[in-house]
Amino acid sequence: MEDKISLKAIANYSAVFAKKISEVFFAKREKINGPEILNLCEIRQVNLFVIRELMKTWQQESQKFKSPYFNYQAPEVKEALVQFQNVLSNHISISQDNFLPFLTKAVNQTIMLVMTPYDFYSNTLEKVGTTHLKVSDLKNEIKYLKINCQPLELLVKHLEEKKLEIIVGNEAFALLDHILEEVNFTPEDVDAYLSKFSKTISISAEMFYERSAEKRKPNRQEPISKEGKTIAEDFQKIQRIKDKLSINQKFMFTKMLFNGDFDLFSQAIDQLDNFDTLKQATQYLESNYRSWDKESEEYEEFMELVEKRFA
């Protein structure tokens, strides 16, 4: 099994990096405006993610407009609100304390997009709509992407060509899988972006990976010395398998274990998450998927997730 990305390491670095950038800028200024945000960081993607989060904040605030006296859903009112948003976007003014959370999240998202784009795609699709996904929402979500953006842009293009406004989440994942194969997608060079981050705070790719379970615990019956934790303590239970799957794992398991049937894979995961014991889960798998190669890495990785679900 491959080493896995450490979300904690990314979060820690993002906080330190954002704090440093923020302190340098606000040392001479009390507020930051839109043009300054767009030129704040050498990594343009960070700046664009800040703007995206600000626009999402505006959308959330505008959704609160409700009144027994005024019709905020009238086409003319909606159009006026859009124009108002456009004007407001040219008059951004944010203090350091209010700006820092936006910047920290933007750095975090940029590192995810650089280091593990497949997980970023998965998070984006699930965030926009777990069950039913609105194409317009997805389009708004990804229009700020400048790194590893081709797969999601092609996904939107395919959906628009089919004149779809809403798509089932599983169908979106399956279509994205097809797109990744079709274009033979290769993520952009990691080192080039990490070198830009390093100009502010030193960084390396190794910082963001945690060792795989096999490397971390060679024998589940033996204790490990690091921090005095036993293997049982380190092999922590997960509440739902579905919540722990990266998009890379979803594609891998679908292809290698479920014959490319994404719906079948999703149904199996939902069924496993509904069981109460490991015995029930293993009986279900043995009854329905006897042909699986139990020596394969995909099977071992899948079963590790199942075992963690009932640890």
Beta strands, then each sheet from edge to edge (+ up, - down):
strand 1: 4-5
strand 2: 31-32
strand 3: 94-95
strand 4: 132-134
strand 5: 166-168
strand 6: 209-210
sheet 1: 1+ 6-
sheet 2: 2+ 3-
sheet 3: 4+ 5-
end
